[in-house]
Amino acid sequence: MLQRQSRWRTTLATLVLDLALTGSMLALFSVNLTGLRLHEWLGLGVCILIPTHMLINWSWLAAITRQLVGPLPWRVRLRYLLNASLFVALVVVTLSGLVISEVLFPSLARIAGNAGFWHPVHTMASNATLALVGLHLGMYWRNVVNMLRRLVTRERRGTVVRARAGAVAARTGV
């Protein structure tokens, strides 16, 4: 029972993290909607969410990295390549975003200089990230659906248990 409860909490935490990450990424892709201040703060927030997401999935990442030189199914290699590409794109977006920051780190932008170089780099890396995030969500959609199914099944089970307990209490007069 305790293990089942722990797995349910982990699933819920993972789903909440993934939803926060997806929502943040969607908001980041529309500076006109969020404004520059929120855009930069969300960018910093994603710098916390991405490593957390990676740590949650670390066992898969470490296992596949160790097996990369050996025989692996093409889908696993494709997922790994997609994840690595997404990570590189996110690093470039983050670093270029820090360099062109006008709200949070304006002095960094003055030190780095050459905004004419960094703005297009940021835009191209953002566009690549958008495409890679879409592919990432598509590749892992079945996992997301399975997580939701586990959560709904758990909730339904809890409701059935409470209903049975209520029926027993009503019959016995407790």
LUMLO-14740 format. One record per residue: residue number from 1; residue in three letters; y, x, z of N, C-alpha, C, O in turn. Coordinates in steps of 0.1 Angstrom, whole numbers. Layout:
N
(NUM; "Ala"; (Y; X; Z); (Y; X; Z); (Y; X; Z); (Y; X; Z))
...
This chain:
174
(1; "Met"; (-12; 8; 0); (0; 0; 0); (12; 9; 0); (22; 6; -8))
(2; "Leu"; (13; 19; 9); (24; 28; 10); (26; 35; -4); (38; 37; -8))
(3; "Gln"; (15; 40; -10); (17; 47; -23); (22; 37; -33); (30; 42; -42))
(4; "Arg"; (18; 25; -33); (22; 15; -43); (37; 13; -41); (45; 12; -51))
(5; "Gln"; (42; 11; -29); (56; 9; -26); (64; 21; -30); (75; 20; -35))
(6; "Ser"; (59; 33; -28); (66; 45; -31); (67; 46; -47); (78; 50; -52))
(7; "Arg"; (57; 43; -54); (57; 43; -69); (67; 33; -74); (74; 35; -83))
(8; "Trp"; (68; 21; -67); (77; 11; -71); (91; 15; -69); (100; 13; -78))
(9; "Arg"; (94; 22; -58); (107; 27; -55); (111; 38; -65); (123; 38; -70))
(10; "Thr"; (102; 47; -68); (104; 57; -78); (107; 51; -92); (117; 55; -99))
(11; "Thr"; (100; 41; -96); (102; 34; -109); (116; 28; -109); (123; 29; -119))
(12; "Leu"; (119; 21; -98); (132; 15; -97); (144; 25; -98); (153; 23; -105))
(13; "Ala"; (142; 36; -90); (152; 46; -90); (154; 53; -104); (165; 55; -109))
(14; "Thr"; (143; 55; -111); (143; 61; -124); (150; 51; -134); (158; 55; -142))
(15; "Leu"; (147; 38; -133); (153; 28; -142); (168; 27; -139); (175; 27; -149))
(16; "Val"; (172; 27; -127); (186; 27; -124); (193; 39; -129); (204; 38; -135))
(17; "Leu"; (187; 51; -127); (193; 63; -132); (194; 62; -148); (205; 66; -153))
(18; "Asp"; (184; 58; -154); (184; 57; -169); (194; 47; -174); (201; 50; -184))
(19; "Leu"; (196; 36; -167); (206; 26; -171); (220; 32; -169); (229; 29; -177))
(20; "Ala"; (222; 39; -158); (235; 45; -155); (238; 55; -166); (249; 56; -171))
(21; "Leu"; (228; 63; -169); (230; 73; -180); (233; 67; -193); (242; 71; -200))
(22; "Thr"; (226; 57; -197); (228; 50; -209); (242; 43; -210); (249; 44; -220))
(23; "Gly"; (245; 36; -199); (258; 30; -198); (270; 40; -199); (280; 38; -206))
(24; "Ser"; (268; 51; -192); (278; 62; -192); (279; 68; -206); (291; 70; -211))
(25; "Met"; (268; 70; -213); (268; 76; -226); (275; 66; -236); (283; 71; -244))
(26; "Leu"; (272; 54; -235); (278; 44; -244); (294; 44; -242); (301; 43; -251))
(27; "Ala"; (298; 44; -229); (312; 44; -226); (319; 57; -231); (330; 56; -236))
(28; "Leu"; (312; 68; -230); (317; 81; -234); (320; 81; -249); (329; 88; -254))
(29; "Phe"; (312; 73; -257); (314; 73; -271); (326; 65; -276); (328; 64; -288))
(30; "Ser"; (333; 59; -267); (344; 51; -270); (356; 54; -262); (359; 47; -252))
(31; "Val"; (363; 65; -265); (375; 69; -257); (386; 59; -258); (393; 57; -248))
(32; "Asn"; (387; 52; -269); (397; 41; -270); (394; 30; -260); (404; 24; -255))
(33; "Leu"; (382; 28; -257); (379; 17; -247); (381; 22; -233); (386; 14; -225))
(34; "Thr"; (377; 34; -230); (378; 39; -216); (391; 45; -212); (395; 45; -201))
(35; "Gly"; (398; 51; -222); (410; 59; -219); (405; 73; -216); (393; 76; -213))
(36; "Leu"; (414; 83; -217); (410; 97; -216); (406; 100; -202); (397; 108; -200))
(37; "Arg"; (413; 95; -192); (410; 98; -178); (396; 94; -174); (388; 103; -169))
(38; "Leu"; (392; 82; -177); (379; 77; -174); (368; 85; -183); (357; 88; -178))
(39; "His"; (372; 88; -195); (363; 95; -204); (359; 108; -198); (348; 112; -198))
(40; "Glu"; (369; 116; -193); (367; 129; -187); (359; 128; -174); (350; 136; -171))
(41; "Trp"; (362; 118; -166); (354; 116; -153); (340; 112; -156); (331; 117; -150))
(42; "Leu"; (338; 103; -166); (324; 99; -170); (316; 112; -175); (305; 113; -172))
(43; "Gly"; (323; 120; -183); (317; 132; -188); (312; 141; -176); (301; 147; -177))
(44; "Leu"; (321; 142; -166); (316; 150; -154); (305; 143; -147); (295; 150; -142))
(45; "Gly"; (305; 130; -146); (294; 123; -140); (281; 125; -148); (270; 126; -141))
(46; "Val"; (281; 125; -161); (269; 127; -169); (264; 141; -166); (252; 144; -167))
(47; "Cys"; (273; 151; -163); (268; 164; -159); (260; 164; -146); (252; 174; -144))
(48; "Ile"; (260; 154; -139); (251; 152; -127); (239; 144; -131); (228; 147; -127))
(49; "Leu"; (241; 133; -139); (230; 125; -143); (220; 131; -151); (208; 129; -150))
(50; "Ile"; (224; 140; -161); (215; 146; -170); (205; 156; -163); (193; 154; -164))
(51; "Pro"; (210; 165; -154); (200; 173; -147); (191; 165; -138); (180; 168; -136))
(52; "Thr"; (196; 154; -132); (188; 146; -123); (177; 139; -132); (165; 139; -127))
(53; "His"; (180; 134; -143); (171; 129; -153); (160; 139; -156); (148; 136; -157))
(54; "Met"; (165; 151; -159); (155; 162; -162); (146; 166; -150); (134; 168; -152))
(55; "Leu"; (152; 166; -138); (143; 169; -127); (133; 158; -124); (121; 161; -120))
(56; "Ile"; (136; 146; -127); (126; 135; -125); (115; 136; -135); (103; 133; -132))
(57; "Asn"; (118; 141; -147); (108; 143; -157); (103; 158; -158); (98; 162; -168))
(58; "Trp"; (106; 165; -148); (103; 180; -148); (88; 183; -150); (85; 192; -157))
(59; "Ser"; (79; 175; -144); (65; 178; -146); (61; 178; -160); (53; 187; -165))
(60; "Trp"; (65; 168; -168); (62; 167; -182); (69; 179; -190); (62; 185; -198))
(61; "Leu"; (81; 181; -187); (88; 192; -194); (82; 206; -191); (80; 214; -201))
(62; "Ala"; (78; 209; -179); (72; 221; -175); (58; 222; -182); (55; 233; -187))
(63; "Ala"; (50; 212; -181); (37; 212; -187); (37; 214; -202); (29; 222; -207))
(64; "Ile"; (46; 207; -209); (46; 209; -223); (52; 223; -227); (47; 228; -237))
(65; "Thr"; (62; 228; -219); (67; 241; -222); (56; 251; -221); (55; 260; -230))
(66; "Arg"; (47; 250; -211); (36; 260; -209); (26; 259; -221); (20; 269; -225))
(67; "Gln"; (25; 247; -226); (14; 244; -237); (20; 246; -251); (12; 244; -260))
(68; "Leu"; (33; 249; -252); (39; 248; -265); (33; 258; -275); (33; 254; -287))
(69; "Val"; (28; 269; -271); (22; 279; -281); (8; 275; -285); (3; 279; -295))
(70; "Gly"; (2; 266; -277); (-12; 261; -280); (-12; 249; -289); (-1; 245; -294))
(71; "Pro"; (-23; 243; -291); (-24; 231; -299); (-19; 219; -292); (-23; 216; -280))
(72; "Leu"; (-10; 212; -298); (-4; 200; -292); (-3; 189; -303); (-1; 193; -314))
(73; "Pro"; (-4; 176; -299); (-2; 166; -310); (12; 167; -315); (21; 171; -308))
(74; "Trp"; (14; 163; -328); (27; 164; -334); (37; 156; -327); (49; 159; -327))
(75; "Arg"; (33; 144; -322); (43; 135; -315); (49; 142; -302); (61; 141; -299))
(76; "Val"; (40; 150; -295); (45; 157; -283); (55; 168; -287); (65; 169; -281))
(77; "Arg"; (51; 175; -298); (61; 185; -303); (74; 179; -308); (85; 185; -305))
(78; "Leu"; (73; 168; -314); (85; 161; -319); (94; 156; -307); (106; 158; -307))
(79; "Arg"; (88; 151; -297); (95; 147; -285); (102; 159; -278); (113; 158; -274))
(80; "Tyr"; (94; 170; -278); (100; 182; -271); (112; 187; -280); (122; 191; -274))
(81; "Leu"; (110; 188; -293); (121; 192; -302); (133; 183; -300); (145; 188; -300))
(82; "Leu"; (131; 170; -300); (142; 160; -298); (149; 162; -285); (161; 163; -284))
(83; "Asn"; (141; 164; -274); (147; 166; -261); (155; 179; -260); (166; 180; -254))
(84; "Ala"; (150; 190; -266); (156; 203; -266); (169; 202; -274); (180; 207; -270))
(85; "Ser"; (169; 195; -286); (181; 193; -294); (191; 185; -287); (203; 188; -287))
(86; "Leu"; (187; 175; -280); (196; 167; -272); (203; 175; -261); (215; 173; -259))
(87; "Phe"; (195; 183; -255); (200; 191; -244); (211; 201; -249); (222; 202; -244))
(88; "Val"; (208; 207; -261); (217; 217; -267); (230; 209; -271); (241; 214; -268))
(89; "Ala"; (229; 198; -277); (241; 190; -281); (249; 186; -269); (261; 187; -269))
(90; "Leu"; (242; 182; -258); (249; 178; -246); (257; 190; -239); (268; 189; -234))
(91; "Val"; (251; 202; -240); (257; 214; -235); (270; 217; -243); (280; 220; -237))
(92; "Val"; (269; 216; -256); (280; 219; -265); (291; 208; -263); (303; 212; -262))
(93; "Val"; (287; 196; -261); (297; 185; -259); (304; 188; -245); (316; 187; -244))
(94; "Thr"; (296; 191; -235); (302; 194; -222); (311; 206; -222); (323; 205; -217))
(95; "Leu"; (307; 217; -227); (315; 229; -227); (328; 227; -235); (339; 231; -231))
(96; "Ser"; (327; 221; -247); (339; 219; -256); (347; 208; -249); (360; 209; -250))
(97; "Gly"; (342; 198; -242); (350; 188; -235); (358; 195; -224); (369; 191; -221))
(98; "Leu"; (352; 204; -217); (359; 211; -206); (370; 219; -212); (381; 220; -206))
(99; "Val"; (368; 226; -223); (378; 234; -229); (390; 226; -235); (401; 231; -234))
(100; "Ile"; (388; 214; -239); (399; 206; -245); (404; 195; -235); (412; 187; -238))
(101; "Ser"; (399; 196; -222); (403; 186; -212); (418; 186; -210); (425; 197; -209))
(102; "Glu"; (424; 174; -210); (438; 172; -209); (442; 166; -195); (453; 168; -190))
(103; "Val"; (432; 160; -189); (434; 153; -176); (429; 161; -164); (436; 164; -155))
(104; "Leu"; (416; 164; -164); (410; 171; -153); (412; 186; -152); (414; 191; -141))
(105; "Phe"; (412; 192; -163); (413; 207; -163); (423; 211; -174); (419; 219; -183))
(106; "Pro"; (435; 207; -173); (445; 211; -184); (448; 226; -184); (450; 231; -195))
(107; "Ser"; (447; 233; -173); (449; 247; -173); (438; 255; -180); (440; 265; -187))
(108; "Leu"; (426; 249; -180); (414; 255; -187); (417; 254; -202); (414; 263; -210))
(109; "Ala"; (422; 243; -207); (426; 241; -221); (436; 251; -225); (435; 257; -236))
(110; "Arg"; (446; 254; -217); (456; 264; -220); (450; 278; -221); (454; 286; -229))
(111; "Ile"; (441; 281; -212); (435; 294; -212); (426; 296; -224); (427; 307; -231))
(112; "Ala"; (418; 286; -227); (409; 287; -239); (416; 287; -252); (413; 295; -261))
(113; "Gly"; (427; 279; -253); (435; 279; -265); (427; 274; -277); (415; 269; -275))
(114; "Asn"; (433; 274; -288); (427; 270; -301); (420; 256; -301); (409; 255; -304))
(115; "Ala"; (428; 246; -297); (423; 233; -297); (419; 228; -310); (410; 220; -312))
(116; "Gly"; (425; 234; -321); (421; 231; -335); (407; 234; -338); (401; 228; -347))
(117; "Phe"; (401; 244; -331); (387; 247; -332); (378; 238; -324); (368; 233; -328))
(118; "Trp"; (382; 236; -311); (374; 230; -301); (373; 215; -303); (362; 209; -301))
(119; "His"; (383; 208; -308); (383; 194; -310); (372; 190; -320); (364; 181; -318))
(120; "Pro"; (372; 196; -332); (361; 193; -342); (347; 196; -337); (338; 189; -339))
(121; "Val"; (346; 207; -329); (333; 211; -323); (328; 199; -314); (317; 195; -314))
(122; "His"; (338; 195; -306); (335; 184; -296); (331; 171; -304); (321; 164; -300))
(123; "Thr"; (338; 168; -314); (335; 156; -322); (322; 157; -329); (314; 147; -329))
(124; "Met"; (319; 168; -335); (306; 170; -342); (294; 169; -332); (284; 163; -335))
(125; "Ala"; (296; 176; -321); (285; 176; -311); (283; 162; -305); (272; 158; -302))
(126; "Ser"; (294; 155; -304); (294; 141; -299); (286; 132; -309); (278; 124; -305))
(127; "Asn"; (289; 134; -321); (282; 126; -332); (267; 129; -332); (259; 120; -333))
(128; "Ala"; (264; 142; -331); (250; 146; -330); (243; 140; -318); (232; 136; -318))
(129; "Thr"; (250; 140; -307); (245; 135; -294); (242; 120; -295); (232; 115; -291))
(130; "Leu"; (251; 113; -302); (249; 99; -304); (237; 96; -312); (229; 87; -308))
(131; "Ala"; (235; 103; -322); (222; 101; -330); (210; 105; -322); (200; 98; -323))
(132; "Leu"; (211; 116; -315); (199; 121; -307); (196; 111; -296); (184; 109; -292))
(133; "Val"; (206; 106; -289); (204; 96; -278); (197; 84; -284); (188; 78; -277))
(134; "Gly"; (201; 79; -295); (195; 68; -302); (180; 70; -304); (172; 62; -302))
(135; "Leu"; (177; 82; -310); (163; 86; -313); (155; 87; -300); (144; 83; -299))
(136; "His"; (162; 93; -289); (156; 95; -276); (152; 81; -270); (141; 80; -266))
(137; "Leu"; (161; 72; -271); (158; 59; -265); (147; 52; -273); (138; 45; -268))
(138; "Gly"; (148; 54; -286); (137; 48; -295); (123; 54; -292); (113; 46; -291))
(139; "Met"; (123; 67; -290); (110; 73; -287); (104; 69; -274); (92; 69; -272))
(140; "Tyr"; (113; 67; -264); (109; 64; -251); (110; 49; -247); (108; 45; -236))
(141; "Trp"; (112; 41; -257); (114; 26; -255); (101; 20; -248); (103; 12; -239))
(142; "Arg"; (90; 24; -252); (77; 19; -247); (76; 22; -232); (72; 14; -224))
(143; "Asn"; (81; 34; -228); (81; 38; -214); (90; 29; -206); (87; 25; -195))
(144; "Val"; (102; 26; -212); (112; 18; -205); (106; 4; -203); (107; -2; -192))
(145; "Val"; (100; -2; -213); (94; -15; -212); (83; -15; -202); (82; -24; -194))
(146; "Asn"; (75; -4; -201); (64; -4; -191); (70; -3; -177); (64; -9; -168))
(147; "Met"; (81; 4; -175); (87; 5; -162); (92; -9; -158); (90; -13; -147))
(148; "Leu"; (99; -16; -167); (103; -29; -164); (92; -39; -161); (93; -47; -152))
(149; "Arg"; (81; -37; -168); (69; -45; -166); (64; -43; -152); (60; -52; -145))
(150; "Arg"; (63; -30; -148); (59; -27; -134); (68; -33; -124); (63; -38; -113))
(151; "Leu"; (81; -32; -126); (90; -38; -116); (89; -53; -115); (89; -59; -104))
(152; "Val"; (87; -60; -127); (86; -74; -127); (73; -79; -121); (72; -88; -113))
(153; "Thr"; (62; -71; -124); (49; -75; -118); (50; -73; -103); (44; -81; -96))
(154; "Arg"; (56; -62; -98); (57; -60; -84); (65; -71; -77); (61; -76; -67))
(155; "Glu"; (76; -75; -84); (84; -86; -78); (76; -99; -78); (77; -107; -68))
(156; "Arg"; (69; -102; -88); (61; -114; -89); (50; -114; -78); (48; -124; -71))
(157; "Arg"; (44; -102; -76); (34; -101; -66); (40; -104; -52); (34; -110; -44))
(158; "Gly"; (52; -98; -50); (58; -100; -37); (62; -115; -34); (60; -120; -23))
(159; "Thr"; (65; -122; -45); (69; -136; -44); (56; -144; -41); (56; -153; -33))
(160; "Val"; (45; -141; -47); (32; -148; -45); (28; -145; -30); (23; -155; -24))
(161; "Val"; (29; -133; -25); (25; -130; -11); (34; -138; -2); (29; -144; 8))
(162; "Arg"; (47; -139; -4); (56; -146; 5); (53; -161; 4); (53; -168; 14))
(163; "Ala"; (49; -166; -8); (46; -180; -9); (33; -184; -1); (32; -194; 5))
(164; "Arg"; (23; -175; -3); (11; -177; 5); (13; -176; 20); (7; -185; 27))
(165; "Ala"; (21; -167; 24); (24; -166; 38); (31; -178; 43); (29; -183; 54))
(166; "Gly"; (40; -184; 35); (47; -196; 39); (38; -208; 39); (39; -216; 48))
(167; "Ala"; (28; -208; 30); (19; -219; 30); (10; -219; 42); (7; -229; 49))
(168; "Val"; (5; -207; 46); (-3; -205; 58); (5; -208; 70); (-1; -215; 79))
(169; "Ala"; (17; -204; 71); (26; -207; 83); (28; -222; 84); (28; -228; 95))
(170; "Ala"; (29; -229; 72); (31; -244; 73); (19; -251; 78); (20; -261; 85))
(171; "Arg"; (7; -246; 73); (-5; -253; 77); (-9; -251; 92); (-14; -259; 99))
(172; "Thr"; (-6; -239; 97); (-9; -235; 110); (2; -239; 120); (0; -239; 132))
(173; "Gly"; (13; -242; 115); (24; -246; 124); (32; -235; 130); (39; -236; 140))
(174; "Val"; (30; -223; 125); (36; -211; 130); (51; -210; 126); (58; -201; 130))
